[in-house]
């Protein structure tokens, strides 16, 4: 897609920006809930785009689900799609790879495969696509038993019109026995205390899986992600500010005692709580995945992100595997 009236260089820069938005999940909301245990691997969706500065400007695009140990440096790719100019696609390019969520036993991953959800084993095998319940299903989260999924069922946006409201639904792992939980919600996260936290435009909410007990916990705009602590007693959430990017906060499970987690030079977009409850995995606006303690101090581990005129790379959303 090209925009008329721009130079060739500007056209390529616009394409790089579009690729960055698609690969890193710009504007998407994700959520997660930690389950008590030992810290396993981090799982995240990864995207990269690069283009040569010389004619005929060959390009390379990759989208993937990857894992990495908390203190590791070498990621493992579970499934991916690689596209190179003039060459056949490599991997499975029939689906997307976004918003991964790990099951309570640490053996399965649910993720956003485009307009529907998918399940697979933690090693990337056994892929199953689930039936759709909305025009665009996404943002899965496992129940504490691991037998059901909460997810967003959304409608397709029409250019020039307000985005249609999305809804929170639940289903079993086959996509059957689906039930609507509440309207106007994104980024569900299912706690070990059987609350589903989610986001609306005016803040962080929680509700029971049967739709009862709906309540706003935190009144704050422009939030992008929310995550439960392992025992369901605290929430971490990322919200944007007018001029300073995304900030990370922690609050009690009832929304009281909100306090900021001050991570320097980071615009927080996505967050996941570690199973041992001591650390947070955070993705910044530039695609960097980092690990921090609850006081905001960073610890070794994670992956880098970045962008330039003809390239972009980084992570989009993250969850943390529980080990027994």
C-alpha positions as protocol buffer text, in pm:
chain_id: "A"
residue {
  index: 1
  type: UNK
  ca { x: 0 y: 0 z: 0 }
}
residue {
  index: 2
  type: UNK
  ca { x: 144 y: 338 z: -100 }
}
residue {
  index: 3
  type: UNK
  ca { x: 33 y: 690 z: -19 }
}
residue {
  index: 4
  type: UNK
  ca { x: 29 y: 933 z: -312 }
}
residue {
  index: 5
  type: UNK
  ca { x: 232 y: 1250 z: -295 }
}
residue {
  index: 6
  type: UNK
  ca { x: 525 y: 1105 z: -97 }
}
residue {
  index: 7
  type: UNK
  ca { x: 878 y: 1047 z: -213 }
}
residue {
  index: 8
  type: UNK
  ca { x: 1007 y: 689 z: -249 }
}
residue {
  index: 9
  type: UNK
  ca { x: 1206 y: 725 z: 75 }
}
residue {
  index: 10
  type: UNK
  ca { x: 901 y: 856 z: 260 }
}
residue {
  index: 11
  type: UNK
  ca { x: 693 y: 572 z: 117 }
}
residue {
  index: 12
  type: UNK
  ca { x: 937 y: 317 z: 257 }
}
residue {
  index: 13
  type: UNK
  ca { x: 938 y: 491 z: 595 }
}
residue {
  index: 14
  type: UNK
  ca { x: 557 y: 480 z: 600 }
}
residue {
  index: 15
  type: UNK
  ca { x: 566 y: 109 z: 520 }
}
residue {
  index: 16
  type: UNK
  ca { x: 813 y: 49 z: 803 }
}
residue {
  index: 17
  type: UNK
  ca { x: 580 y: 232 z: 1043 }
}
residue {
  index: 18
  type: UNK
  ca { x: 282 y: 25 z: 926 }
}
residue {
  index: 19
  type: UNK
  ca { x: 483 y: -294 z: 966 }
}
residue {
  index: 20
  type: UNK
  ca { x: 586 y: -193 z: 1318 }
}
residue {
  index: 21
  type: UNK
  ca { x: 224 y: -133 z: 1418 }
}
residue {
  index: 22
  type: UNK
  ca { x: 115 y: -470 z: 1280 }
}
residue {
  index: 23
  type: UNK
  ca { x: 405 y: -674 z: 1414 }
}
residue {
  index: 24
  type: UNK
  ca { x: 421 y: -529 z: 1764 }
}
residue {
  index: 25
  type: UNK
  ca { x: 46 y: -515 z: 1817 }
}
residue {
  index: 26
  type: UNK
  ca { x: 5 y: -137 z: 1827 }
}
residue {
  index: 27
  type: UNK
  ca { x: -320 y: -49 z: 2000 }
}
residue {
  index: 28
  type: UNK
  ca { x: -387 y: -407 z: 2109 }
}
residue {
  index: 29
  type: UNK
  ca { x: -467 y: -491 z: 2468 }
}
residue {
  index: 30
  type: UNK
  ca { x: -341 y: -798 z: 2646 }
}
residue {
  index: 31
  type: UNK
  ca { x: -371 y: -936 z: 2995 }
}
residue {
  index: 32
  type: UNK
  ca { x: -250 y: -1221 z: 3212 }
}
residue {
  index: 33
  type: UNK
  ca { x: -281 y: -1379 z: 3553 }
}
residue {
  index: 34
  type: UNK
  ca { x: 4 y: -1549 z: 3733 }
}
residue {
  index: 35
  type: UNK
  ca { x: -48 y: -1887 z: 3896 }
}
residue {
  index: 36
  type: UNK
  ca { x: 157 y: -1968 z: 4209 }
}
residue {
  index: 37
  type: UNK
  ca { x: 474 y: -2169 z: 4153 }
}
residue {
  index: 38
  type: UNK
  ca { x: 832 y: -2140 z: 4038 }
}
residue {
  index: 39
  type: UNK
  ca { x: 923 y: -1900 z: 3760 }
}
residue {
  index: 40
  type: UNK
  ca { x: 944 y: -2071 z: 3423 }
}
residue {
  index: 41
  type: UNK
  ca { x: 1006 y: -1920 z: 3083 }
}
residue {
  index: 42
  type: UNK
  ca { x: 868 y: -1597 z: 2942 }
}
residue {
  index: 43
  type: UNK
  ca { x: 656 y: -1633 z: 2628 }
}
residue {
  index: 44
  type: UNK
  ca { x: 595 y: -1334 z: 2403 }
}
residue {
  index: 45
  type: UNK
  ca { x: 501 y: -1241 z: 2049 }
}
residue {
  index: 46
  type: UNK
  ca { x: 790 y: -1110 z: 1842 }
}
residue {
  index: 47
  type: UNK
  ca { x: 797 y: -906 z: 1524 }
}
residue {
  index: 48
  type: UNK
  ca { x: 1065 y: -765 z: 1297 }
}
residue {
  index: 49
  type: UNK
  ca { x: 1077 y: -576 z: 968 }
}
residue {
  index: 50
  type: UNK
  ca { x: 1379 y: -465 z: 768 }
}
residue {
  index: 51
  type: UNK
  ca { x: 1430 y: -323 z: 422 }
}
residue {
  index: 52
  type: UNK
  ca { x: 1745 y: -258 z: 223 }
}
residue {
  index: 53
  type: UNK
  ca { x: 1835 y: 105 z: 152 }
}
residue {
  index: 54
  type: UNK
  ca { x: 1941 y: 9 z: -201 }
}
residue {
  index: 55
  type: UNK
  ca { x: 1722 y: -73 z: -504 }
}
residue {
  index: 56
  type: UNK
  ca { x: 1523 y: -289 z: -552 }
}
residue {
  index: 57
  type: UNK
  ca { x: 1472 y: -250 z: -174 }
}
residue {
  index: 58
  type: UNK
  ca { x: 1430 y: -616 z: -70 }
}
residue {
  index: 59
  type: UNK
  ca { x: 1255 y: -661 z: 263 }
}
residue {
  index: 60
  type: UNK
  ca { x: 1222 y: -924 z: 536 }
}
residue {
  index: 61
  type: UNK
  ca { x: 931 y: -958 z: 780 }
}
residue {
  index: 62
  type: UNK
  ca { x: 899 y: -1203 z: 1069 }
}
residue {
  index: 63
  type: UNK
  ca { x: 621 y: -1262 z: 1319 }
}
residue {
  index: 64
  type: UNK
  ca { x: 659 y: -1529 z: 1587 }
}
residue {
  index: 65
  type: UNK
  ca { x: 590 y: -1665 z: 1932 }
}
residue {
  index: 66
  type: UNK
  ca { x: 912 y: -1703 z: 2129 }
}
residue {
  index: 67
  type: UNK
  ca { x: 1023 y: -1810 z: 2476 }
}
residue {
  index: 68
  type: UNK
  ca { x: 1324 y: -1715 z: 2685 }
}
residue {
  index: 69
  type: UNK
  ca { x: 1437 y: -1807 z: 3039 }
}
residue {
  index: 70
  type: UNK
  ca { x: 1405 y: -1512 z: 3281 }
}
residue {
  index: 71
  type: UNK
  ca { x: 1781 y: -1456 z: 3290 }
}
residue {
  index: 72
  type: UNK
  ca { x: 1858 y: -1595 z: 2947 }
}
residue {
  index: 73
  type: UNK
  ca { x: 1988 y: -1427 z: 2635 }
}
residue {
  index: 74
  type: UNK
  ca { x: 1895 y: -1670 z: 2355 }
}
residue {
  index: 75
  type: UNK
  ca { x: 1524 y: -1694 z: 2263 }
}
residue {
  index: 76
  type: UNK
  ca { x: 1358 y: -2008 z: 2128 }
}
residue {
  index: 77
  type: UNK
  ca { x: 1107 y: -1968 z: 1844 }
}
residue {
  index: 78
  type: UNK
  ca { x: 798 y: -2186 z: 1888 }
}
residue {
  index: 79
  type: UNK
  ca { x: 614 y: -2096 z: 1566 }
}
residue {
  index: 80
  type: UNK
  ca { x: 672 y: -1821 z: 1313 }
}
residue {
  index: 81
  type: UNK
  ca { x: 617 y: -1675 z: 970 }
}
residue {
  index: 82
  type: UNK
  ca { x: 900 y: -1525 z: 763 }
}
residue {
  index: 83
  type: UNK
  ca { x: 838 y: -1335 z: 441 }
}
residue {
  index: 84
  type: UNK
  ca { x: 1115 y: -1216 z: 209 }
}
residue {
  index: 85
  type: UNK
  ca { x: 1071 y: -1016 z: -109 }
}
residue {
  index: 86
  type: UNK
  ca { x: 1050 y: -1247 z: -406 }
}
residue {
  index: 87
  type: UNK
  ca { x: 1088 y: -1566 z: -201 }
}
residue {
  index: 88
  type: UNK
  ca { x: 835 y: -1821 z: -73 }
}
residue {
  index: 89
  type: UNK
  ca { x: 704 y: -1773 z: 281 }
}
residue {
  index: 90
  type: UNK
  ca { x: 878 y: -1975 z: 553 }
}
residue {
  index: 91
  type: UNK
  ca { x: 685 y: -2118 z: 849 }
}
residue {
  index: 92
  type: UNK
  ca { x: 310 y: -2094 z: 900 }
}
residue {
  index: 93
  type: UNK
  ca { x: 194 y: -1764 z: 751 }
}
residue {
  index: 94
  type: UNK
  ca { x: -175 y: -1859 z: 747 }
}
residue {
  index: 95
  type: UNK
  ca { x: -223 y: -1729 z: 1103 }
}
residue {
  index: 96
  type: UNK
  ca { x: -104 y: -1445 z: 1328 }
}
residue {
  index: 97
  type: UNK
  ca { x: 91 y: -1471 z: 1654 }
}
residue {
  index: 98
  type: UNK
  ca { x: -26 y: -1239 z: 1931 }
}
residue {
  index: 99
  type: UNK
  ca { x: -127 y: -1212 z: 2298 }
}
residue {
  index: 100
  type: UNK
  ca { x: 12 y: -1542 z: 2434 }
}
residue {
  index: 101
  type: UNK
  ca { x: -129 y: -1679 z: 2761 }
}
residue {
  index: 102
  type: UNK
  ca { x: 15 y: -1978 z: 2949 }
}
residue {
  index: 103
  type: UNK
  ca { x: -206 y: -2239 z: 3118 }
}
residue {
  index: 104
  type: UNK
  ca { x: -189 y: -2290 z: 3498 }
}
residue {
  index: 105
  type: UNK
  ca { x: 6 y: -2616 z: 3456 }
}
residue {
  index: 106
  type: UNK
  ca { x: 254 y: -2445 z: 3223 }
}
residue {
  index: 107
  type: UNK
  ca { x: 197 y: -2695 z: 2941 }
}
residue {
  index: 108
  type: UNK
  ca { x: -23 y: -2503 z: 2696 }
}
residue {
  index: 109
  type: UNK
  ca { x: -29 y: -2164 z: 2527 }
}
residue {
  index: 110
  type: UNK
  ca { x: -340 y: -1989 z: 2401 }
}
residue {
  index: 111
  type: UNK
  ca { x: -287 y: -1700 z: 2161 }
}
residue {
  index: 112
  type: UNK
  ca { x: -449 y: -1463 z: 1915 }
}
residue {
  index: 113
  type: UNK
  ca { x: -414 y: -1628 z: 1573 }
}
residue {
  index: 114
  type: UNK
  ca { x: -571 y: -1341 z: 1377 }
}
residue {
  index: 115
  type: UNK
  ca { x: -950 y: -1331 z: 1396 }
}
residue {
  index: 116
  type: UNK
  ca { x: -972 y: -1639 z: 1619 }
}
residue {
  index: 117
  type: UNK
  ca { x: -791 y: -1803 z: 1909 }
}
residue {
  index: 118
  type: UNK
  ca { x: -549 y: -2094 z: 1892 }
}
residue {
  index: 119
  type: UNK
  ca { x: -410 y: -2348 z: 2138 }
}
residue {
  index: 120
  type: UNK
  ca { x: -83 y: -2538 z: 2127 }
}
residue {
  index: 121
  type: UNK
  ca { x: 158 y: -2718 z: 2355 }
}
residue {
  index: 122
  type: UNK
  ca { x: 431 y: -2513 z: 2519 }
}
residue {
  index: 123
  type: UNK
  ca { x: 687 y: -2656 z: 2274 }
}
residue {
  index: 124
  type: UNK
  ca { x: 487 y: -2522 z: 1978 }
}
residue {
  index: 125
  type: UNK
  ca { x: 337 y: -2854 z: 1868 }
}
residue {
  index: 126
  type: UNK
  ca { x: -27 y: -2963 z: 1854 }
}
residue {
  index: 127
  type: UNK
  ca { x: -171 y: -2641 z: 1708 }
}
residue {
  index: 128
  type: UNK
  ca { x: -553 y: -2620 z: 1717 }
}
residue {
  index: 129
  type: UNK
  ca { x: -760 y: -2327 z: 1588 }
}
residue {
  index: 130
  type: UNK
  ca { x: -1075 y: -2255 z: 1790 }
}
residue {
  index: 131
  type: UNK
  ca { x: -1413 y: -2153 z: 1643 }
}
residue {
  index: 132
  type: UNK
  ca { x: -1495 y: -1782 z: 1632 }
}
residue {
  index: 133
  type: UNK
  ca { x: -1754 y: -1620 z: 1856 }
}
residue {
  index: 134
  type: UNK
  ca { x: -1710 y: -1264 z: 1729 }
}
residue {
  index: 135
  type: UNK
  ca { x: -1574 y: -1110 z: 1413 }
}
residue {
  index: 136
  type: UNK
  ca { x: -1235 y: -1074 z: 1583 }
}
residue {
  index: 137
  type: UNK
  ca { x: -1156 y: -1292 z: 1888 }
}
residue {
  index: 138
  type: UNK
  ca { x: -839 y: -1224 z: 2087 }
}
residue {
  index: 139
  type: UNK
  ca { x: -664 y: -1158 z: 2419 }
}
residue {
  index: 140
  type: UNK
  ca { x: -710 y: -1505 z: 2575 }
}
residue {
  index: 141
  type: UNK
  ca { x: -663 y: -1579 z: 2947 }
}
residue {
  index: 142
  type: UNK
  ca { x: -686 y: -1916 z: 3121 }
}
residue {
  index: 143
  type: UNK
  ca { x: -918 y: -1986 z: 3414 }
}
residue {
  index: 144
  type: UNK
  ca { x: -755 y: -2099 z: 3743 }
}
residue {
  index: 145
  type: UNK
  ca { x: -855 y: -2460 z: 3666 }
}
residue {
  index: 146
  type: UNK
  ca { x: -712 y: -2439 z: 3315 }
}
residue {
  index: 147
  type: UNK
  ca { x: -1037 y: -2572 z: 3169 }
}
residue {
  index: 148
  type: UNK
  ca { x: -1181 y: -2248 z: 3028 }
}
residue {
  index: 149
  type: UNK
  ca { x: -1063 y: -1936 z: 2851 }
}
residue {
  index: 150
  type: UNK
  ca { x: -1171 y: -1576 z: 2889 }
}
residue {
  index: 151
  type: UNK
  ca { x: -1129 y: -1373 z: 2572 }
}
residue {
  index: 152
  type: UNK
  ca { x: -1238 y: -1063 z: 2383 }
}
residue {
  index: 153
  type: UNK
  ca { x: -1501 y: -1104 z: 2112 }
}
residue {
  index: 154
  type: UNK
  ca { x: -1488 y: -793 z: 1898 }
}
residue {
  index: 155
  type: UNK
  ca { x: -1644 y: -654 z: 1584 }
}
residue {
  index: 156
  type: UNK
  ca { x: -1453 y: -539 z: 1277 }
}
residue {
  index: 157
  type: UNK
  ca { x: -1385 y: -165 z: 1276 }
}
residue {
  index: 158
  type: UNK
  ca { x: -1497 y: 37 z: 974 }
}
residue {
  index: 159
  type: UNK
  ca { x: -1271 y: 315 z: 850 }
}
residue {
  index: 160
  type: UNK
  ca { x: -1395 y: 659 z: 949 }
}
residue {
  index: 161
  type: UNK
  ca { x: -1639 y: 528 z: 1209 }
}
residue {
  index: 162
  type: UNK
  ca { x: -1608 y: 482 z: 1587 }
}
residue {
  index: 163
  type: UNK
  ca { x: -1468 y: 144 z: 1689 }
}
residue {
  index: 164
  type: UNK
  ca { x: -1749 y: -97 z: 1780 }
}
residue {
  index: 165
  type: UNK
  ca { x: -1753 y: -214 z: 2143 }
}
residue {
  index: 166
  type: UNK
  ca { x: -1589 y: -545 z: 2228 }
}
residue {
  index: 167
  type: UNK
  ca { x: -1722 y: -796 z: 2480 }
}
residue {
  index: 168
  type: UNK
  ca { x: -1570 y: -1037 z: 2733 }
}
residue {
  index: 169
  type: UNK
  ca { x: -1665 y: -1402 z: 2677 }
}
residue {
  index: 170
  type: UNK
  ca { x: -1561 y: -1739 z: 2818 }
}
residue {
  index: 171
  type: UNK
  ca { x: -1554 y: -2084 z: 2656 }
}
residue {
  index: 172
  type: UNK
  ca { x: -1406 y: -2426 z: 2717 }
}
residue {
  index: 173
  type: UNK
  ca { x: -1075 y: -2521 z: 2555 }
}
residue {
  index: 174
  type: UNK
  ca { x: -1255 y: -2655 z: 2249 }
}
residue {
  index: 175
  type: UNK
  ca { x: -1426 y: -2319 z: 2199 }
}
residue {
  index: 176
  type: UNK
  ca { x: -1764 y: -2467 z: 2299 }
}
residue {
  index: 177
  type: UNK
  ca { x: -2004 y: -2375 z: 2580 }
}
residue {
  index: 178
  type: UNK
  ca { x: -1937 y: -2007 z: 2520 }
}
residue {
  index: 179
  type: UNK
  ca { x: -2094 y: -1744 z: 2746 }
}
residue {
  index: 180
  type: UNK
  ca { x: -2089 y: -1366 z: 2741 }
}
residue {
  index: 181
  type: UNK
  ca { x: -1955 y: -1219 z: 3067 }
}
residue {
  index: 182
  type: UNK
  ca { x: -1990 y: -846 z: 3007 }
}
residue {
  index: 183
  type: UNK
  ca { x: -2010 y: -585 z: 2733 }
}
residue {
  index: 184
  type: UNK
  ca { x: -1754 y: -312 z: 2664 }
}
residue {
  index: 185
  type: UNK
  ca { x: -1438 y: -478 z: 2783 }
}
residue {
  index: 186
  type: UNK
  ca { x: -1087 y: -567 z: 2673 }
}
residue {
  index: 187
  type: UNK
  ca { x: -782 y: -747 z: 2811 }
}
residue {
  index: 188
  type: UNK
  ca { x: -940 y: -1004 z: 3046 }
}
residue {
  index: 189
  type: UNK
  ca { x: -720 y: -1158 z: 3319 }
}
residue {
  index: 190
  type: UNK
  ca { x: -860 y: -1445 z: 3531 }
}
residue {
  index: 191
  type: UNK
  ca { x: -733 y: -1459 z: 3891 }
}
residue {
  index: 192
  type: UNK
  ca { x: -684 y: -1756 z: 4122 }
}
residue {
  index: 193
  type: UNK
  ca { x: -969 y: -1605 z: 4331 }
}
residue {
  index: 194
  type: UNK
  ca { x: -1204 y: -1639 z: 4033 }
}
residue {
  index: 195
  type: UNK
  ca { x: -1227 y: -1270 z: 3942 }
}
residue {
  index: 196
  type: UNK
  ca { x: -1187 y: -1153 z: 3583 }
}
residue {
  index: 197
  type: UNK
  ca { x: -1011 y: -816 z: 3566 }
}
residue {
  index: 198
  type: UNK
  ca { x: -1049 y: -621 z: 3241 }
}
residue {
  index: 199
  type: UNK
  ca { x: -1020 y: -274 z: 3094 }
}
residue {
  index: 200
  type: UNK
  ca { x: -1264 y: -10 z: 2979 }
}
residue {
  index: 201
  type: UNK
  ca { x: -1188 y: 341 z: 2858 }
}
residue {
  index: 202
  type: UNK
  ca { x: -1231 y: 480 z: 3208 }
}
residue {
  index: 203
  type: UNK
  ca { x: -1022 y: 231 z: 3403 }
}
residue {
  index: 204
  type: UNK
  ca { x: -969 y: -116 z: 3546 }
}
residue {
  index: 205
  type: UNK
  ca { x: -1272 y: -333 z: 3633 }
}
residue {
  index: 206
  type: UNK
  ca { x: -1339 y: -677 z: 3774 }
}
residue {
  index: 207
  type: UNK
  ca { x: -1634 y: -917 z: 3741 }
}
residue {
  index: 208
  type: UNK
  ca { x: -1722 y: -1275 z: 3825 }
}
residue {
  index: 209
  type: UNK
  ca { x: -1723 y: -1524 z: 3533 }
}
residue {
  index: 210
  type: UNK
  ca { x: -2104 y: -1538 z: 3552 }
}
residue {
  index: 211
  type: UNK
  ca { x: -2127 y: -1161 z: 3505 }
}
residue {
  index: 212
  type: UNK
  ca { x: -2203 y: -1077 z: 3868 }
}
residue {
  index: 213
  type: UNK
  ca { x: -2016 y: -838 z: 4095 }
}
residue {
  index: 214
  type: UNK
  ca { x: -1917 y: -591 z: 3823 }
}
residue {
  index: 215
  type: UNK
  ca { x: -1718 y: -305 z: 3973 }
}
residue {
  index: 216
  type: UNK
  ca { x: -1468 y: -43 z: 3864 }
}
residue {
  index: 217
  type: UNK
  ca { x: -1152 y: -76 z: 4071 }
}
residue {
  index: 218
  type: UNK
  ca { x: -933 y: 204 z: 3937 }
}
residue {
  index: 219
  type: UNK
  ca { x: -1051 y: 520 z: 3759 }
}
residue {
  index: 220
  type: UNK
  ca { x: -778 y: 589 z: 3505 }
}
residue {
  index: 221
  type: UNK
  ca { x: -784 y: 646 z: 3128 }
}
residue {
  index: 222
  type: UNK
  ca { x: -569 y: 507 z: 2845 }
}
residue {
  index: 223
  type: UNK
  ca { x: -484 y: 176 z: 3014 }
}
residue {
  index: 224
  type: UNK
  ca { x: -331 y: -93 z: 2791 }
}
residue {
  index: 225
  type: UNK
  ca { x: -283 y: -401 z: 3011 }
}
residue {
  index: 226
  type: UNK
  ca { x: -366 y: -557 z: 3347 }
}
residue {
  index: 227
  type: UNK
  ca { x: -229 y: -863 z: 3531 }
}
residue {
  index: 228
  type: UNK
  ca { x: -311 y: -1045 z: 3855 }
}
residue {
  index: 229
  type: UNK
  ca { x: -54 y: -1148 z: 4113 }
}
residue {
  index: 230
  type: UNK
  ca { x: -17 y: -1525 z: 4178 }
}
residue {
  index: 231
  type: UNK
  ca { x: -259 y: -1534 z: 4473 }
}
residue {
  index: 232
  type: UNK
  ca { x: -504 y: -1283 z: 4324 }
}
residue {
  index: 233
  type: UNK
  ca { x: -444 y: -1024 z: 4595 }
}
residue {
  index: 234
  type: UNK
  ca { x: -282 y: -755 z: 4378 }
}
residue {
  index: 235
  type: UNK
  ca { x: -307 y: -608 z: 4030 }
}
residue {
  index: 236
  type: UNK
  ca { x: -41 y: -463 z: 3803 }
}
residue {
  index: 237
  type: UNK
  ca { x: -158 y: -240 z: 3519 }
}
residue {
  index: 238
  type: UNK
  ca { x: -10 y: -11 z: 3256 }
}
residue {
  index: 239
  type: UNK
  ca { x: -180 y: 319 z: 3166 }
}
residue {
  index: 240
  type: UNK
  ca { x: -80 y: 600 z: 2934 }
}
residue {
  index: 241
  type: UNK
  ca { x: -34 y: 964 z: 3025 }
}
residue {
  index: 242
  type: UNK
  ca { x: -85 y: 1272 z: 2814 }
}
residue {
  index: 243
  type: UNK
  ca { x: 284 y: 1342 z: 2757 }
}
residue {
  index: 244
  type: UNK
  ca { x: 503 y: 1084 z: 2934 }
}
residue {
  index: 245
  type: UNK
  ca { x: 404 y: 753 z: 2772 }
}
residue {
  index: 246
  type: UNK
  ca { x: 290 y: 447 z: 2964 }
}
residue {
  index: 247
  type: UNK
  ca { x: 335 y: 416 z: 3339 }
}
residue {
  index: 248
  type: UNK
  ca { x: 320 y: 98 z: 3546 }
}
residue {
  index: 249
  type: UNK
  ca { x: 112 y: 71 z: 3865 }
}
residue {
  index: 250
  type: UNK
  ca { x: 35 y: -186 z: 4134 }
}
residue {
  index: 251
  type: UNK
  ca { x: -281 y: -189 z: 4350 }
}
residue {
  index: 252
  type: UNK
  ca { x: -458 y: -419 z: 4592 }
}
residue {
  index: 253
  type: UNK
  ca { x: -707 y: -659 z: 4437 }
}
residue {
  index: 254
  type: UNK
  ca { x: -998 y: -436 z: 4542 }
}
residue {
  index: 255
  type: UNK
  ca { x: -842 y: -133 z: 4370 }
}
residue {
  index: 256
  type: UNK
  ca { x: -713 y: 33 z: 4688 }
}
residue {
  index: 257
  type: UNK
  ca { x: -363 y: 159 z: 4759 }
}
residue {
  index: 258
  type: UNK
  ca { x: -256 y: 238 z: 4402 }
}
residue {
  index: 259
  type: UNK
  ca { x: 118 y: 302 z: 4377 }
}
residue {
  index: 260
  type: UNK
  ca { x: 350 y: 358 z: 4083 }
}
residue {
  index: 261
  type: UNK
  ca { x: 630 y: 117 z: 3989 }
}
residue {
  index: 262
  type: UNK
  ca { x: 902 y: 359 z: 3875 }
}
residue {
  index: 263
  type: UNK
  ca { x: 1101 y: 193 z: 3597 }
}
residue {
  index: 264
  type: UNK
  ca { x: 1336 y: 455 z: 3451 }
}
residue {
  index: 265
  type: UNK
  ca { x: 1323 y: 533 z: 3079 }
}
residue {
  index: 266
  type: UNK
  ca { x: 1043 y: 281 z: 3014 }
}
residue {
  index: 267
  type: UNK
  ca { x: 703 y: 354 z: 2861 }
}
residue {
  index: 268
  type: UNK
  ca { x: 512 y: 48 z: 2988 }
}
residue {
  index: 269
  type: UNK
  ca { x: 260 y: -114 z: 2753 }
}
residue {
  index: 270
  type: UNK
  ca { x: 227 y: -476 z: 2867 }
}
residue {
  index: 271
  type: UNK
  ca { x: 291 y: -651 z: 3200 }
}
residue {
  index: 272
  type: UNK
  ca { x: 294 y: -1004 z: 3345 }
}
residue {
  index: 273
  type: UNK
  ca { x: 347 y: -1105 z: 3708 }
}
residue {
  index: 274
  type: UNK
  ca { x: 601 y: -1379 z: 3787 }
}
residue {
  index: 275
  type: UNK
  ca { x: 464 y: -1702 z: 3943 }
}
residue {
  index: 276
  type: UNK
  ca { x: 677 y: -1649 z: 4256 }
}
residue {
  index: 277
  type: UNK
  ca { x: 523 y: -1300 z: 4293 }
}
residue {
  index: 278
  type: UNK
  ca { x: 852 y: -1113 z: 4320 }
}
residue {
  index: 279
  type: UNK
  ca { x: 903 y: -974 z: 3970 }
}
residue {
  index: 280
  type: UNK
  ca { x: 721 y: -820 z: 3675 }
}
residue {
  index: 281
  type: UNK
  ca { x: 785 y: -874 z: 3306 }
}
residue {
  index: 282
  type: UNK
  ca { x: 725 y: -545 z: 3123 }
}
residue {
  index: 283
  type: UNK
  ca { x: 718 y: -456 z: 2756 }
}
residue {
  index: 284
  type: UNK
  ca { x: 799 y: -98 z: 2664 }
}
residue {
  index: 285
  type: UNK
  ca { x: 661 y: 101 z: 2373 }
}
residue {
  index: 286
  type: UNK
  ca { x: 978 y: 37 z: 2171 }
}
residue {
  index: 287
  type: UNK
  ca { x: 932 y: -341 z: 2195 }
}
residue {
  index: 288
  type: UNK
  ca { x: 1187 y: -399 z: 2470 }
}
residue {
  index: 289
  type: UNK
  ca { x: 1100 y: -682 z: 2712 }
}
residue {
  index: 290
  type: UNK
  ca { x: 1255 y: -632 z: 3055 }
}
residue {
  index: 291
  type: UNK
  ca { x: 1224 y: -775 z: 3406 }
}
residue {
  index: 292
  type: UNK
  ca { x: 1188 y: -560 z: 3718 }
}
residue {
  index: 293
  type: UNK
  ca { x: 1131 y: -601 z: 4087 }
}
residue {
  index: 294
  type: UNK
  ca { x: 821 y: -448 z: 4244 }
}
residue {
  index: 295
  type: UNK
  ca { x: 1023 y: -142 z: 4348 }
}
residue {
  index: 296
  type: UNK
  ca { x: 1107 y: -74 z: 3982 }
}
residue {
  index: 297
  type: UNK
  ca { x: 1471 y: -188 z: 3984 }
}
residue {
  index: 298
  type: UNK
  ca { x: 1561 y: -386 z: 3675 }
}
residue {
  index: 299
  type: UNK
  ca { x: 1723 y: -731 z: 3683 }
}
residue {
  index: 300
  type: UNK
  ca { x: 1917 y: -908 z: 3405 }
}
residue {
  index: 301
  type: UNK
  ca { x: 1717 y: -1075 z: 3130 }
}
residue {
  index: 302
  type: UNK
  ca { x: 1470 y: -994 z: 2855 }
}
residue {
  index: 303
  type: UNK
  ca { x: 1505 y: -895 z: 2490 }
}
residue {
  index: 304
  type: UNK
  ca { x: 1572 y: -566 z: 2316 }
}
residue {
  index: 305
  type: UNK
  ca { x: 1351 y: -369 z: 2083 }
}
residue {
  index: 306
  type: UNK
  ca { x: 1403 y: -72 z: 1855 }
}
residue {
  index: 307
  type: UNK
  ca { x: 1325 y: 94 z: 1524 }
}
residue {
  index: 308
  type: UNK
  ca { x: 1473 y: 314 z: 1253 }
}
residue {
  index: 309
  type: UNK
  ca { x: 1389 y: 446 z: 908 }
}
residue {
  index: 310
  type: UNK
  ca { x: 1398 y: 102 z: 746 }
}
residue {
  index: 311
  type: UNK
  ca { x: 1369 y: -145 z: 1033 }
}
residue {
  index: 312
  type: UNK
  ca { x: 1180 y: -228 z: 1349 }
}
residue {
  index: 313
  type: UNK
  ca { x: 1194 y: -520 z: 1593 }
}
residue {
  index: 314
  type: UNK
  ca { x: 1061 y: -608 z: 1935 }
}
residue {
  index: 315
  type: UNK
  ca { x: 806 y: -785 z: 2154 }
}
residue {
  index: 316
  type: UNK
  ca { x: 435 y: -700 z: 2171 }
}
residue {
  index: 317
  type: UNK
  ca { x: 287 y: -883 z: 2471 }
}
residue {
  index: 318
  type: UNK
  ca { x: 413 y: -1128 z: 2735 }
}
residue {
  index: 319
  type: UNK
  ca { x: 310 y: -1398 z: 2982 }
}
residue {
  index: 320
  type: UNK
  ca { x: 505 y: -1604 z: 3235 }
}
residue {
  index: 321
  type: UNK
  ca { x: 511 y: -1983 z: 3257 }
}
residue {
  index: 322
  type: UNK
  ca { x: 447 y: -2148 z: 3594 }
}
residue {
  index: 323
  type: UNK
  ca { x: 655 y: -2446 z: 3700 }
}
residue {
  index: 324
  type: UNK
  ca { x: 537 y: -2680 z: 3981 }
}
